[in-house]
Amino acid sequence: MKMKSEVGVIAEAMLEKKARDVVSLDLTRIGTAIADHFVICNADSTTQVVAISDYVEEMMEKECGRSVLRKQGRENAFWIILDYSDIVVHIFLTDQRMFYRLEELWADAVKTTYTDNQE
């Protein structure tokens, strides 16, 4: 069995729960970044935002043996952040993602886009 990266496990979990516009940003070359990677997605309902968050946590525990260190945003589910120290996961409600535009703030990062048909 091919070993998936932790970022790959997160992206795949997001896609399995029908997340939209799944991307990762490699921040390792940016000296001021708070993490090595951001993984970002969005969904059209708060129910789906919570479902994606729960599934990412479940799959990171199952596939990588890693538990989330801190999480925020579950109470309103507009923007849930899962902090794995070196990887920070951002799950947005669609309009919130458009408003905050994280990818533009970290435009120097190497961006990878994930789709359902990737292996």
Order of alpha helices (4+ residues) and beta strands (2+ residues): alpha-beta-beta-alpha-beta-beta-beta-alpha-alpha-beta
